[in-house]
């Protein structure tokens, strides 16, 4: 029995912007939104397509990252249901980021039907909005990893976001524009790195190898710096043949030591907490962030 865990954050923008067009009016380019019926139908068909592609046997779960506006809508719903409001808790990574502001490169523009799509999903689909400071990516990984730990591979994360593919289990990415579909594929803890095109040096990866790869290259989408001067080719060549998670950690830690000396642990911890997808909560419901893999080999490389 496979249940799709769908990245609703991406659909808010993808479906929203797909329901708009620009027209030349009085000599100016103006954004003209399609009707809500058109947008709603597009949304439903996308969900149906994803479910068909992954062979879904259970209704999908749609995941959204909480925002102040979404929190306001959720509190309106709670008020109607006679429940007390909840205070908004922002993404924990904004507090973690010291070197560079997290997600500072993101455009603020939202499509016209952004809120309409969310409210429709909230009323007509099973939705999960984490309200403890986690992103939708984290919540999907927690849902999937809980099953993986027990030996149940009965969910599949469906997203076009590359970051979630570090989480073990099934993954699927639907086609969009020039981006081809991926999967369904099974990701294990170690994962792999693959050079897609020798000409433009495009690197594609999953699992821990991709996580440690990003600790070197950074992530321009989320404004995470990585290690200056250590780009995709260097990271790929360093990690592609690693045979264990511990080895990938040691290889990357050595680069951090050489780059930052005594400050390497502090730098490593910040980057790791920004890039690591939270996949577990402790007994108190607190986030379990990245932890160094065990089995020490070099006394220089110690716990961060």
C-alpha positions in Angstrom: 0.0 0.0 0.0 1.7 3.2 -1.2 0.6 6.6 0.1 1.8 9.8 -1.7 3.3 12.5 0.5 3.0 15.5 -1.8 4.9 18.8 -1.5 2.0 21.3 -1.4 4.4 24.3 -1.2 5.6 23.7 -4.8 2.1 23.2 -6.1 1.0 26.6 -4.6 3.4 28.3 -7.0 3.4 25.8 -9.9 -0.4 25.7 -10.3 -0.8 29.3 -9.3 1.6 30.6 -11.9 0.3 28.1 -14.5 -3.1 29.8 -14.0 -1.8 33.2 -15.1 -0.8 34.8 -18.4 0.6 38.2 -19.3 -1.3 40.4 -21.7 -0.4 43.7 -23.3 -2.9 46.2 -22.1 -2.6 49.9 -22.9 1.0 49.4 -23.8 1.9 47.6 -20.5 2.4 44.0 -19.6 -0.3 43.0 -17.1 -0.7 39.7 -15.3 -4.1 38.2 -15.9 -5.2 35.3 -13.7 -7.4 32.5 -15.1 -10.7 31.8 -13.4 -10.7 29.9 -10.1 -12.5 27.0 -11.8 -9.7 26.7 -14.2 -7.1 26.8 -11.4 -8.9 24.3 -9.2 -9.3 21.9 -12.1 -5.6 22.2 -12.9 -4.8 21.5 -9.2 -7.0 18.4 -9.1 -5.6 17.0 -12.3 -2.0 17.5 -11.1 -2.8 15.5 -7.8 -4.5 12.8 -9.9 -1.5 12.6 -12.2 1.0 12.3 -9.4 -1.1 9.5 -7.7 -1.4 7.6 -11.0 2.4 7.9 -11.7 3.3 6.4 -8.3 0.6 3.8 -8.3 -1.1 5.2 -5.2 -3.2 2.9 -3.1 -4.0 5.4 -0.4 -5.3 9.0 -0.6 -2.5 11.5 -0.7 -1.3 13.7 2.1 -0.5 17.3 1.1 2.2 19.1 3.1 2.6 22.9 3.5 5.1 25.1 5.3 3.5 27.4 7.8 3.6 31.1 7.2 2.0 34.1 9.0 -0.7 34.2 6.4 -1.3 30.4 6.6 -1.3 30.6 10.4 -4.0 33.3 10.1 -6.1 31.1 7.9 -5.7 28.1 10.3 -6.7 30.2 13.3 -9.8 31.3 11.4 -10.7 27.6 10.9 -9.9 26.8 14.5 -12.2 29.7 15.7 -15.1 28.3 13.6 -14.5 24.9 15.2 -14.4 26.3 18.7 -10.7 25.8 19.2 -8.2 28.3 20.6 -5.8 30.0 18.2 -2.1 29.0 17.9 0.8 31.5 17.9 2.9 31.5 14.8 6.3 29.7 15.0 8.7 30.7 12.3 11.0 28.3 10.4 13.8 27.3 12.9 16.5 27.7 10.2 16.1 31.5 10.2 17.6 31.5 13.7 20.3 28.9 12.8 21.6 31.0 9.8 24.4 33.3 11.0 26.7 33.6 8.0 24.1 34.4 5.4 20.3 35.0 5.8 18.4 31.9 5.0 16.4 31.9 1.8 17.2 35.6 1.2 17.3 35.0 -2.5 13.6 33.9 -2.7 11.3 36.2 -4.7 8.4 37.6 -2.7 6.0 37.5 -5.6 3.1 35.0 -5.2 0.5 34.0 -7.8 -3.0 35.5 -7.7 -4.6 32.2 -6.6 -2.0 31.3 -4.0 -4.3 31.6 -1.0 -7.3 30.1 -2.9 -5.3 27.0 -3.7 -4.3 26.5 0.0 -7.8 27.0 1.3 -9.1 24.6 -1.3 -6.5 22.0 -0.4 -7.3 22.5 3.3 -11.0 21.8 2.7 -10.9 19.1 0.1 -7.7 17.1 0.8 -5.9 15.7 3.8 -3.3 18.3 4.6 -0.5 18.6 7.1 0.9 22.0 8.2 3.6 21.7 10.8 3.3 24.5 13.4 6.5 23.9 15.3 9.0 25.6 13.0 9.6 22.8 10.5 9.2 23.1 6.8 7.0 20.9 4.6 10.2 19.1 3.5 11.0 18.2 7.1 7.4 17.0 7.8 7.4 14.8 4.7 10.7 13.3 5.7 9.5 12.6 9.3 6.4 10.9 8.0 8.4 8.7 5.6 11.4 7.9 7.9 9.0 6.8 10.6 7.9 4.0 8.3 11.3 3.2 6.9 12.7 2.7 10.5 10.1 0.1 11.1 10.7 -1.6 7.8 7.6 -0.3 6.1 8.2 1.3 2.7 4.6 2.3 2.3 5.0 6.0 1.5 6.5 8.0 -1.4 7.7 11.6 -1.2 6.5 13.5 -4.3 8.3 16.7 -4.8 10.5 18.6 -7.3 12.6 19.9 -4.5 16.1 18.2 -4.6 16.7 18.5 -0.9 14.1 15.9 0.2 15.9 13.2 -1.8 18.4 12.9 1.0 15.7 11.0 3.0 15.6 7.2 2.7 12.6 5.6 1.0 10.6 6.0 -2.2 10.8 9.3 -4.1 9.1 10.8 -7.2 9.4 14.1 -9.0 6.9 15.0 -11.7 7.8 16.6 -15.0 7.6 20.4 -15.2 8.7 22.5 -18.2 12.2 21.3 -19.2 12.6 19.3 -16.0 12.0 15.6 -16.7 10.2 13.4 -14.2 12.3 11.3 -11.8 11.3 7.9 -10.4 9.8 6.4 -8.6 13.2 5.6 -7.1 14.3 4.0 -3.8 16.9 6.0 -1.8 19.0 4.3 0.8 21.0 6.0 3.6 24.3 6.3 1.7 22.7 7.3 -1.6 24.8 8.2 -4.7 26.1 11.1 -6.9 25.8 11.1 -10.6 27.2 13.4 -13.3 24.4 13.9 -15.7 26.2 15.8 -18.4 29.9 16.0 -19.0 29.6 19.3 -20.8 27.9 21.4 -18.1 29.1 19.3 -15.1 25.5 18.9 -13.8 25.6 16.7 -10.6 22.5 14.9 -9.4 22.3 13.0 -6.1 20.4 11.4 -3.3 20.8 10.2 0.2 23.7 11.2 2.6 26.1 11.6 -0.3 24.0 14.5 -1.6 23.7 16.0 1.8 27.5 16.0 2.3 27.9 17.2 -1.3 25.8 20.3 -0.5 27.9 20.9 2.7 30.7 21.7 0.2 28.8 23.4 -2.7 26.2 25.1 -0.6 22.7 25.7 -1.9 22.1 29.0 -3.8 18.3 28.4 -3.8 18.2 28.6 0.0 21.2 30.9 0.3 23.4 28.4 2.1 27.1 29.2 1.5 29.0 25.9 1.8 32.7 26.1 1.4 34.0 28.9 -0.9 35.9 27.6 -3.9 34.6 24.0 -3.5 32.2 23.6 -6.3 30.3 20.7 -7.9 33.2 19.0 -9.7 35.4 19.1 -6.5 32.6 17.8 -4.3 31.6 15.1 -6.8 35.1 13.8 -7.2 35.7 13.8 -3.5 32.5 11.9 -2.5 31.4 9.7 -5.5 33.4 6.6 -4.5 32.8 6.8 -0.7 31.5 3.5 0.6 29.9 4.6 3.9 28.1 7.6 5.5 31.0 7.9 8.0 33.5 8.2 5.2 31.5 11.0 3.5 31.5 12.8 6.8 35.2 12.5 7.4 36.1 13.6 3.8 34.0 16.8 4.1 35.0 17.5 7.7 38.7 17.4 6.6 37.9 20.2 4.1 36.2 22.2 6.8 39.2 21.8 9.1 41.6 22.9 6.3 39.4 25.9 5.5 38.4 27.2 9.0 40.9 25.7 11.4 39.7 25.9 15.0 36.3 27.3 13.9 35.5 24.3 11.7 33.0 22.7 14.1 30.9 25.9 14.4 30.9 26.4 10.6 30.0 22.7 10.0 27.2 22.7 12.5 25.5 25.8 11.0 25.7 24.5 7.5 24.5 21.0 8.5 21.5 22.3 10.4 20.5 24.4 7.5 20.8 21.6 4.9 19.8 18.5 6.9 16.1 17.5 6.5 14.8 16.7 10.0 13.4 13.2 9.9 13.0 12.4 13.6 11.6 13.9 16.8 12.7 12.9 20.3 10.4 11.7 23.1 9.5 15.3 23.9 8.6 16.1 20.3 11.8 18.1 19.8 13.6 18.2 16.4 16.5 15.8 16.1 19.0 17.7 14.0 22.0 16.3 12.1 24.4 14.2 14.2 27.8 13.0 13.1 27.8 9.3 12.1 29.6 7.0 14.5 33.0 5.1 14.4 35.8 7.5 14.8 38.9 7.1 12.7 40.8 10.4 13.0 41.1 12.0 16.5 41.0 15.4 14.7 37.5 14.8 13.5 35.3 14.8 16.7 31.7 15.5 17.5 30.4 18.9 16.2 
